[in-house]
């Protein structure tokens, strides 16, 4: 496995991986139109390239045999700043792996990178949202010390999912 930062050349593959992992985890929750609208907005090469080129997001990619298989995205500033008393929080926007690559420690290595990056950047908290019924992800985050601080929603097309906002104070 190779762990590395994203480059603009990665945008098409990262957009594809983002869509593939999102569909694998949550695709059955939505109507085809809501899912298509969300994927077209969030997981398209132009949007991903904009994130990579911009100052707000930092991506960490995982390659296996030349193929992207997992990624992590940090966002600063976070859109959840109003929910925390932290003075300088950062957001863990996504941490996804292909189903064939879960359970192999990749998520743990990405989380370790995210937390180290947050500490090195002088952040006093990491915030993330997790689907209210994604109990496996909740257990994963709780093992790192994340705790629920709010009930929020996540929009996919015209559909709103119940989400939990988690925080880890650094």
LODRENKOL-944007 format. One record per residue: residue number from 1; residue in three letters; x negated, z negated, y of N, C-alpha, C in turn. Coordinates in Angstrom, 2 decimals, always signed. Each point is the difference from the previous one (the first is absolute). Layout:
% LODRENKOL-944007
[pt NUM; ALA; [X; Z; Y]; [X; Z; Y]; [X; Z; Y]]
...
END
This chain:
% LODRENKOL-944007
[pt 1; UNK; [-0.84; +0.00; -1.18]; [+0.84; +0.00; +1.18]; [-0.88; +0.00; +1.24]]
[pt 2; UNK; [+0.42; +0.77; +0.97]; [-0.68; +0.04; +1.29]; [+0.97; -0.52; +1.05]]
[pt 3; UNK; [-0.45; -1.00; +0.77]; [+0.77; -0.56; +1.10]; [-0.66; +0.46; +1.30]]
[pt 4; UNK; [+0.80; +0.58; +0.91]; [-0.59; +0.56; +1.20]; [+1.03; +0.11; +1.12]]
[pt 5; UNK; [-0.48; +0.17; +1.24]; [+0.94; +0.23; +1.10]; [+0.58; +1.41; -0.06]]
[pt 6; UNK; [+1.12; +0.18; +0.67]; [+0.64; +1.32; +0.06]; [-0.65; +0.85; +1.08]]
[pt 7; UNK; [+0.01; +1.31; -0.23]; [-0.43; +0.98; +1.00]; [+1.17; +0.95; +0.24]]
[pt 8; UNK; [-0.08; +0.78; +1.05]; [+1.06; +0.97; +0.28]; [+0.21; +0.96; -1.15]]
[pt 9; UNK; [-1.05; +0.33; -0.71]; [+0.12; +0.91; -1.15]; [+0.87; -0.60; -1.11]]
[pt 10; UNK; [+0.16; -1.31; +0.00]; [+0.82; -0.67; -1.01]; [+1.50; +0.05; +0.29]]
[pt 11; UNK; [+0.40; +0.41; +1.19]; [+1.40; -0.11; +0.42]; [+0.98; +0.65; -1.00]]
[pt 12; UNK; [-0.21; +1.23; -0.45]; [+0.97; +0.58; -0.94]; [+0.10; -0.79; -1.31]]
[pt 13; UNK; [-1.14; -0.37; -0.57]; [+0.02; -0.74; -1.26]; [+0.58; -1.40; +0.18]]
[pt 14; UNK; [-0.31; -0.63; +1.13]; [+0.54; -1.34; +0.25]; [+1.51; +0.05; +0.24]]
[pt 15; UNK; [+0.46; +1.02; +0.69]; [+1.45; +0.16; +0.20]; [+0.69; +0.18; -1.35]]
[pt 16; UNK; [-0.59; +0.82; -0.86]; [+0.56; +0.21; -1.33]; [+0.01; -1.30; -0.81]]
[pt 17; UNK; [-1.12; -0.74; +0.02]; [-0.08; -1.26; -0.72]; [+1.01; -1.01; +0.55]]
[pt 18; UNK; [+0.12; -0.07; +1.31]; [+0.98; -0.91; +0.60]; [+1.40; +0.30; -0.46]]
[pt 19; UNK; [+0.37; +1.27; -0.01]; [+1.33; +0.39; -0.46]; [+0.18; -0.29; -1.48]]
[pt 20; UNK; [-0.99; +0.36; -0.80]; [+0.09; -0.20; -1.45]; [+0.14; -1.48; -0.36]]
[pt 21; UNK; [-0.78; -0.85; +0.64]; [+0.06; -1.43; -0.33]; [+1.29; -0.62; +0.52]]
[pt 22; UNK; [+0.48; +0.45; +1.16]; [+1.26; -0.52; +0.53]; [+1.16; +0.39; -0.91]]
[pt 23; UNK; [+0.03; +1.24; -0.43]; [+1.06; +0.46; -0.90]; [-0.05; -0.76; -1.32]]
[pt 24; UNK; [-1.19; -0.20; -0.53]; [-0.13; -0.72; -1.28]; [+0.53; -1.42; +0.11]]
[pt 25; UNK; [-0.25; -0.65; +1.13]; [+0.42; -1.39; +0.16]; [+1.45; -0.14; +0.43]]
[pt 26; UNK; [+0.47; +0.90; +0.87]; [+1.29; -0.23; +0.65]; [+0.95; +1.19; +0.02]]
[pt 27; UNK; [-0.41; +1.13; -0.55]; [+0.78; +1.23; +0.12]; [+1.42; -0.10; -0.48]]
[pt 28; UNK; [+0.26; -0.84; -0.99]; [+1.36; -0.09; -0.55]; [+0.94; -0.82; +0.88]]
[pt 29; UNK; [-0.49; -0.57; +1.09]; [+0.84; -0.82; +0.87]; [+0.78; +0.82; +1.02]]
[pt 30; UNK; [-0.36; +1.26; +0.19]; [+0.50; +0.76; +1.13]; [+0.72; +1.28; -0.41]]
[pt 31; UNK; [+0.83; +0.47; +0.90]; [+0.60; +1.31; -0.19]; [-1.12; +1.04; +0.17]]
[pt 32; UNK; [+0.16; +1.17; -0.59]; [-1.03; +1.03; +0.18]; [-0.28; +0.32; +1.47]]
[pt 33; UNK; [+1.04; +0.01; +0.82]; [-0.19; +0.31; +1.42]; [-0.79; -1.10; +0.71]]
[pt 34; UNK; [+0.36; -1.26; -0.22]; [-0.73; -1.10; +0.64]; [-1.47; +0.01; -0.42]]
[pt 35; UNK; [-0.25; +0.21; -1.28]; [-1.38; +0.04; -0.49]; [-0.76; +1.17; +0.61]]
[pt 36; UNK; [+0.62; +1.17; +0.01]; [-0.66; +1.19; +0.56]; [-0.30; -0.18; +1.48]]
[pt 37; UNK; [+0.94; -0.56; +0.75]; [-0.21; -0.22; +1.43]; [-1.16; -0.96; +0.24]]
[pt 38; UNK; [-0.06; -1.08; -0.77]; [-1.07; -0.99; +0.13]; [-1.35; +0.62; -0.33]]
[pt 39; UNK; [-0.08; +0.69; -1.12]; [-1.26; +0.61; -0.41]; [-0.48; +1.03; +1.02]]
[pt 40; UNK; [+0.93; +0.78; +0.55]; [-0.36; +1.01; +0.99]; [-0.53; -0.64; +1.27]]
[pt 41; UNK; [+0.49; -1.18; +0.33]; [-0.44; -0.69; +1.22]; [-1.33; -0.74; -0.20]]
[pt 42; UNK; [-0.11; -0.72; -1.11]; [-1.12; -0.92; -0.18]; [-1.13; +0.57; -0.84]]
[pt 43; UNK; [+0.34; +0.70; -1.06]; [-1.02; +0.45; -0.95]; [-0.19; +1.52; +0.08]]
[pt 44; UNK; [-0.26; +0.48; +1.19]; [-0.33; +1.41; +0.16]; [-1.43; +0.08; +0.54]]
[pt 45; UNK; [-0.71; +1.07; -0.29]; [-1.41; +0.09; +0.38]; [-0.26; -0.17; +1.50]]
[pt 46; UNK; [+0.90; +0.49; +0.85]; [-0.22; -0.12; +1.44]; [+0.10; -1.45; +0.45]]
[pt 47; UNK; [+0.99; -0.74; -0.51]; [+0.16; -1.41; +0.37]; [-1.20; -0.82; -0.51]]
[pt 48; UNK; [-0.41; +0.26; -1.22]; [-1.14; -0.73; -0.57]; [-1.28; +0.34; +0.76]]
[pt 49; UNK; [-0.19; +1.27; +0.34]; [-1.18; +0.39; +0.78]; [-0.01; -0.71; +1.35]]
[pt 50; UNK; [+1.18; -0.13; +0.62]; [+0.10; -0.71; +1.27]; [-0.41; -1.46; -0.13]]
[pt 51; UNK; [+0.39; -0.64; -1.11]; [-0.41; -1.38; -0.24]; [-1.51; -0.10; -0.20]]
[pt 52; UNK; [-0.55; +0.90; -0.78]; [-1.45; -0.03; -0.27]; [-0.78; +0.23; +1.29]]
[pt 53; UNK; [+0.45; +0.94; +0.81]; [-0.72; +0.33; +1.24]; [+0.20; -1.05; +1.09]]
[pt 54; UNK; [+1.10; -0.73; -0.07]; [+0.31; -0.96; +1.05]; [-0.75; -1.31; -0.14]]
[pt 55; UNK; [+0.25; -0.88; +0.95]; [-0.67; -1.30; +0.04]; [+0.82; -1.11; -0.64]]
[pt 56; UNK; [+1.26; +0.26; -0.33]; [+0.91; -1.06; -0.46]; [-0.13; -0.32; -1.48]]
[pt 57; UNK; [-0.33; +0.97; -0.83]; [-0.02; -0.20; -1.46]; [-1.40; +0.19; -0.57]]
[pt 58; UNK; [-0.28; -0.80; -1.02]; [-1.24; +0.11; -0.76]; [+0.37; +0.11; -1.47]]
[pt 59; UNK; [-0.46; +1.03; -0.66]; [+0.32; +0.25; -1.40]; [-1.22; -0.24; -0.89]]
[pt 60; UNK; [+0.28; -0.53; -1.18]; [-1.03; -0.12; -1.07]; [+0.56; +0.74; -1.20]]
[pt 61; UNK; [-0.76; +0.94; -0.54]; [+0.44; +0.84; -1.10]; [-0.74; -0.35; -1.28]]
[pt 62; UNK; [+0.65; +0.30; -1.12]; [-0.62; -0.17; -1.30]; [+0.10; +1.32; -0.74]]
[pt 63; UNK; [-1.17; +0.47; -0.46]; [-0.08; +1.24; -0.77]; [-0.37; -0.32; -1.44]]
[pt 64; UNK; [+0.60; +0.72; -0.90]; [-0.37; -0.06; -1.41]; [-0.19; +1.44; -0.47]]
[pt 65; UNK; [-1.19; +0.33; -0.40]; [-0.32; +1.35; -0.46]; [+0.39; +1.06; +1.02]]
[pt 66; UNK; [-0.28; -0.28; +1.28]; [+0.25; +0.96; +1.06]; [+1.42; +0.06; +0.52]]
[pt 67; UNK; [+0.90; -0.81; -0.55]; [+1.40; -0.01; +0.43]; [+0.34; -1.32; +0.68]]
[pt 68; UNK; [+0.76; +0.06; +1.09]; [+0.47; -1.23; +0.63]; [+1.03; -0.66; -0.90]]
[pt 69; UNK; [-0.18; -1.30; -0.24]; [+0.91; -0.72; -0.91]; [+0.61; -1.25; +0.63]]
[pt 70; UNK; [-0.56; -0.44; +1.14]; [+0.52; -1.19; +0.66]; [-0.49; -0.01; +1.44]]
[pt 71; UNK; [+0.70; -0.79; +0.84]; [-0.43; -0.12; +1.38]; [+0.58; -1.27; +0.63]]
[pt 72; UNK; [-0.61; -0.36; +1.09]; [+0.43; -1.15; +0.79]; [-0.05; +0.44; +1.46]]
[pt 73; UNK; [+0.97; -0.46; +0.78]; [+0.02; +0.34; +1.43]; [+0.22; -1.26; +0.82]]
[pt 74; UNK; [-0.87; -0.22; +0.95]; [+0.15; -1.07; +0.97]; [+0.44; +0.59; +1.33]]
[pt 75; UNK; [+0.86; -0.73; +0.73]; [+0.50; +0.47; +1.30]; [-0.23; -1.10; +1.04]]
[pt 76; UNK; [-0.60; +0.44; +1.12]; [-0.18; -0.91; +1.12]; [+0.18; +0.78; +1.29]]
[pt 77; UNK; [+0.87; -0.47; +0.86]; [+0.76; -1.23; -0.12]; [+1.17; +0.14; -0.98]]
[pt 78; UNK; [+0.44; -1.12; -0.53]; [+1.12; -0.01; -0.91]; [+1.32; +0.14; +0.74]]
[pt 79; UNK; [+0.97; +0.59; -0.67]; [+1.33; +0.09; +0.58]; [+0.79; -1.30; -0.22]]
[pt 80; UNK; [-0.60; -0.96; -0.72]; [+0.68; -1.27; -0.31]; [-0.48; -1.17; +0.86]]
[pt 81; UNK; [-0.66; +0.29; +1.09]; [-0.59; -1.05; +0.83]; [+0.98; -1.04; +0.51]]
[pt 82; UNK; [+1.26; +0.39; +0.21]; [+1.00; -0.94; +0.51]; [+0.42; -1.06; -1.02]]
[pt 83; UNK; [-0.37; +0.18; -1.26]; [+0.42; -0.92; -1.06]; [-1.02; -1.10; -0.28]]
[pt 84; UNK; [-1.14; +0.04; +0.65]; [-1.09; -0.93; -0.32]; [-0.50; -0.72; +1.25]]
[pt 85; UNK; [-0.58; -1.14; -0.22]; [-0.66; -0.72; +1.09]; [-1.48; +0.38; +0.09]]
[pt 86; UNK; [-0.48; +0.81; -0.94]; [-1.39; +0.43; +0.02]; [-0.29; +0.75; +1.29]]
[pt 87; UNK; [-1.19; -0.17; +0.52]; [-0.38; +0.63; +1.26]; [-0.54; +1.41; -0.19]]
[pt 88; UNK; [-0.56; +0.29; -1.19]; [-0.63; +1.30; -0.23]; [+0.24; +0.47; -1.44]]
[pt 89; UNK; [+1.27; +0.17; -0.40]; [+0.28; +0.40; -1.38]; [-0.25; +1.48; -0.24]]
[pt 90; UNK; [-0.27; +0.32; -1.25]; [-0.13; +1.38; -0.46]; [+1.03; +0.18; -1.12]]
[pt 91; UNK; [+0.42; +1.22; -0.22]; [+1.03; +0.29; -1.01]; [-0.59; +0.76; -1.18]]
[pt 92; UNK; [+0.31; -0.46; -1.18]; [-0.28; +0.76; -1.21]; [+1.21; +0.90; -0.20]]
[pt 93; UNK; [-0.15; +1.26; +0.40]; [+1.12; +0.93; +0.02]; [+0.37; +0.53; -1.37]]
[pt 94; UNK; [-0.98; +0.26; -0.83]; [+0.26; +0.53; -1.34]; [-1.15; -0.38; -0.91]]
[pt 95; UNK; [+0.34; -0.25; -1.25]; [-0.98; -0.18; -1.05]; [+0.67; +0.53; -1.27]]
[pt 96; UNK; [-0.37; +1.22; -0.38]; [+0.66; +0.69; -1.10]; [-1.02; +0.61; -0.96]]
[pt 97; UNK; [+0.37; +0.02; -1.26]; [-0.80; +0.67; -1.03]; [+0.94; +0.79; -0.89]]
[pt 98; UNK; [-0.51; +1.08; -0.56]; [+0.79; +0.74; -0.99]; [+0.34; -0.93; -1.16]]
[pt 99; UNK; [+1.16; +0.17; -0.63]; [+0.36; -0.85; -1.13]; [-1.06; -0.02; -1.10]]
[pt 100; UNK; [-0.72; +1.10; -0.17]; [-1.05; +0.06; -1.03]; [-1.22; -0.85; +0.36]]
[pt 101; UNK; [-0.06; -0.47; +1.24]; [-1.17; -0.74; +0.46]; [+0.33; -1.42; +0.46]]
[pt 102; UNK; [+1.19; -0.48; -0.32]; [+0.32; -1.39; +0.31]; [-0.46; -0.88; -1.16]]
[pt 103; UNK; [-0.27; -1.25; +0.32]; [-0.43; -0.94; -1.03]; [-1.47; +0.11; -0.36]]
[pt 104; UNK; [-0.78; +0.72; +0.81]; [-1.43; +0.19; -0.28]; [-0.89; -0.66; +1.05]]
[pt 105; UNK; [+0.58; -0.82; +0.86]; [-0.78; -0.68; +1.03]; [-0.19; +0.77; +1.29]]
[pt 106; UNK; [+0.57; +1.19; +0.09]; [-0.15; +0.81; +1.20]; [+0.68; -0.67; +1.18]]
[pt 107; UNK; [+1.21; -0.49; -0.20]; [+0.72; -0.68; +1.08]; [-0.76; -1.20; +0.51]]
[pt 108; UNK; [-0.60; -0.75; -0.90]; [-0.77; -1.19; +0.40]; [-1.21; +0.41; +0.85]]
[pt 109; UNK; [-0.68; +1.07; -0.39]; [-1.15; +0.45; +0.78]; [+0.43; +0.50; +1.38]]
[pt 110; UNK; [+1.14; +0.70; +0.05]; [+0.50; +0.45; +1.29]; [+0.42; -1.18; +0.87]]
[pt 111; UNK; [+0.63; -1.00; -0.61]; [+0.40; -1.18; +0.76]; [-1.23; -0.74; +0.51]]
[pt 112; UNK; [-1.01; -0.14; -0.83]; [-1.24; -0.65; +0.44]; [-0.60; +0.73; +1.19]]
[pt 113; UNK; [+0.00; +1.34; -0.05]; [-0.50; +0.79; +1.12]; [+0.84; -0.25; +1.25]]
[pt 114; UNK; [+1.34; +0.00; -0.15]; [+0.90; -0.18; +1.15]; [-0.23; -1.36; +0.66]]
[pt 115; UNK; [-0.12; -1.04; -0.80]; [-0.20; -1.33; +0.55]; [-1.37; -0.13; +0.66]]
[pt 116; UNK; [-1.02; +0.59; -0.60]; [-1.33; -0.03; +0.61]; [+0.01; +0.77; +1.32]]
[pt 117; UNK; [+0.66; +1.16; +0.02]; [+0.10; +0.81; +1.22]; [+0.72; -0.79; +1.09]]
[pt 118; UNK; [+1.07; -0.70; -0.36]; [+0.75; -0.80; +0.97]; [-0.87; -1.12; +0.57]]
[pt 119; UNK; [-0.71; -0.68; -0.87]; [-0.87; -1.09; +0.47]; [-1.13; +0.53; +0.89]]
[pt 120; UNK; [-0.62; +1.08; -0.41]; [-1.09; +0.60; +0.78]; [+0.49; +0.46; +1.37]]
[pt 121; UNK; [+1.27; +0.39; +0.08]; [+0.58; +0.45; +1.25]; [+0.51; -1.12; +0.88]]
[pt 122; UNK; [-0.16; -1.24; -0.44]; [+0.42; -1.13; +0.81]; [+1.49; -0.26; -0.01]]
[pt 123; UNK; [+0.69; +0.51; -1.00]; [+1.45; -0.22; -0.09]; [+0.28; -1.39; -0.58]]
[pt 124; UNK; [+1.08; -0.61; +0.49]; [+0.34; -1.36; -0.45]; [+1.13; -0.01; -1.02]]
[pt 125; UNK; [+0.55; +1.17; -0.33]; [+1.05; +0.08; -1.02]; [+0.13; +1.44; -0.48]]
[pt 126; UNK; [+0.49; +0.13; -1.23]; [+0.36; +1.30; -0.56]; [+1.50; -0.06; -0.30]]
[pt 127; UNK; [+0.72; +0.99; +0.46]; [+1.44; +0.10; -0.24]; [+0.27; +1.20; -0.88]]
[pt 128; UNK; [+1.04; -0.10; -0.83]; [+0.43; +1.13; -0.81]; [+1.47; -0.16; -0.35]]
[pt 129; UNK; [+0.65; +1.12; -0.24]; [+1.37; -0.03; -0.47]; [+0.03; +0.44; -1.44]]
[pt 130; UNK; [+0.90; -0.60; -0.76]; [+0.13; +0.30; -1.42]; [+1.49; +0.07; -0.33]]
[pt 131; UNK; [+0.36; +0.96; -0.81]; [+1.40; +0.18; -0.41]; [+0.48; -1.28; -0.66]]
[pt 132; UNK; [+1.19; -0.45; +0.37]; [+0.54; -1.28; -0.46]; [+0.13; -0.09; -1.52]]
[pt 133; UNK; [+0.12; +1.13; -0.68]; [+0.14; -0.02; -1.46]; [-1.27; +0.45; -0.73]]
[pt 134; UNK; [-1.10; +0.12; +0.72]; [-1.27; +0.36; -0.63]; [-0.75; -1.29; -0.32]]
[pt 135; UNK; [+0.43; -0.65; -1.06]; [-0.50; -1.32; -0.35]; [-1.46; +0.02; -0.44]]
[pt 136; UNK; [-0.43; +1.08; -0.63]; [-1.39; +0.12; -0.40]; [-0.92; +0.02; +1.22]]
[pt 137; UNK; [+0.37; +0.78; +1.01]; [-0.81; +0.05; +1.22]; [+0.02; -1.34; +0.71]]
[pt 138; UNK; [+1.15; -0.64; +0.01]; [+0.08; -1.32; +0.64]; [-0.94; -1.00; -0.67]]
[pt 139; UNK; [-0.02; +0.00; -1.31]; [-0.91; -0.90; -0.73]; [-1.46; +0.33; +0.32]]
[pt 140; UNK; [-0.33; +1.29; +0.07]; [-1.35; +0.42; +0.34]; [-0.39; -0.56; +1.37]]
[pt 141; UNK; [+0.85; +0.18; +1.00]; [-0.33; -0.47; +1.35]; [-0.05; -1.52; +0.06]]
[pt 142; UNK; [+0.88; -0.66; -0.71]; [+0.00; -1.46; -0.01]; [-1.28; -0.56; -0.60]]
[pt 143; UNK; [-0.59; +0.68; -0.97]; [-1.27; -0.45; -0.58]; [-1.11; -0.04; +1.05]]
[pt 144; UNK; [+0.12; +0.81; +1.02]; [-0.97; +0.01; +1.09]; [+0.33; -1.01; +1.09]]
[pt 145; UNK; [+1.13; -0.66; -0.11]; [+0.39; -0.99; +0.99]; [+1.02; +0.48; +1.02]]
[pt 146; UNK; [+0.50; +1.23; -0.16]; [+1.04; +0.48; +0.91]; [+1.28; -0.79; -0.24]]
[pt 147; UNK; [+0.73; -0.25; +1.08]; [+1.28; -0.71; -0.09]; [+1.02; +0.70; +0.89]]
[pt 148; UNK; [+1.24; -0.07; -0.40]; [+1.09; +0.63; +0.75]; [+0.21; -0.71; +1.34]]
[pt 149; UNK; [+0.13; +0.82; +1.06]; [+0.29; -0.56; +1.32]; [+1.31; +0.56; +0.59]]
[pt 150; UNK; [+0.54; +1.08; -0.58]; [+1.23; +0.57; +0.56]; [+0.64; +0.96; -0.99]]
[pt 151; UNK; [+1.30; +0.19; +0.17]; [+0.75; +1.06; -0.67]; [+0.10; +1.15; +0.98]]
[pt 152; UNK; [-0.36; +1.20; -0.44]; [+0.04; +1.18; +0.85]; [+0.61; +1.15; -0.80]]
[pt 153; UNK; [+0.02; +1.18; +0.58]; [+0.47; +1.19; -0.71]; [-1.04; +1.10; +0.12]]
[pt 154; UNK; [+0.12; +0.98; -0.89]; [-0.88; +1.17; -0.03]; [+0.90; +1.22; -0.12]]
[pt 155; UNK; [-0.14; +0.94; +0.92]; [+0.88; +1.17; +0.05]; [-0.59; +1.17; -0.78]]
[pt 156; UNK; [+0.81; +0.55; -0.90]; [-0.34; +1.20; -0.75]; [+1.17; +0.97; +0.21]]
[pt 157; UNK; [-0.23; +1.03; +0.81]; [+1.10; +0.89; +0.38]; [+1.01; -0.81; +0.80]]
[pt 158; UNK; [+1.25; -0.03; -0.48]; [+1.05; -0.79; +0.65]; [+0.25; -1.32; -0.73]]
[pt 159; UNK; [-0.83; -0.31; -0.98]; [+0.16; -1.19; -0.85]; [-0.94; -1.11; +0.49]]
[pt 160; UNK; [+0.51; -1.23; -0.01]; [-0.82; -1.16; +0.36]; [-0.20; -0.88; -1.23]]
[pt 161; UNK; [-1.25; -0.23; -0.34]; [-0.34; -0.89; -1.12]; [-0.21; -1.41; +0.51]]
[pt 162; UNK; [+0.38; -1.00; -0.80]; [-0.38; -1.37; +0.35]; [-1.48; -0.21; -0.33]]
[pt 163; UNK; [-0.73; -0.51; +0.96]; [-1.44; -0.23; -0.14]; [-0.32; -1.44; +0.37]]
[pt 164; UNK; [-1.11; -0.46; -0.50]; [-0.53; -1.31; +0.36]; [-1.27; +0.24; +0.80]]
[pt 165; UNK; [-0.14; -0.71; +1.11]; [-1.22; +0.06; +0.76]; [-0.87; -1.17; -0.41]]
[pt 166; UNK; [-1.21; +0.31; -0.46]; [-0.95; -1.00; -0.47]; [-1.15; -0.11; +1.00]]
[pt 167; UNK; [-0.59; -1.19; +0.05]; [-1.15; -0.25; +0.85]; [-1.05; -0.80; -0.76]]
[pt 168; UNK; [-1.24; +0.35; +0.24]; [-1.13; -0.78; -0.45]; [-0.80; -0.37; +1.24]]
[pt 169; UNK; [-0.10; -1.28; +0.29]; [-0.80; -0.45; +1.13]; [-1.47; -0.03; -0.42]]
[pt 170; UNK; [-0.84; +0.53; +0.86]; [-1.44; +0.07; -0.29]; [-0.75; -1.08; +0.77]]
END
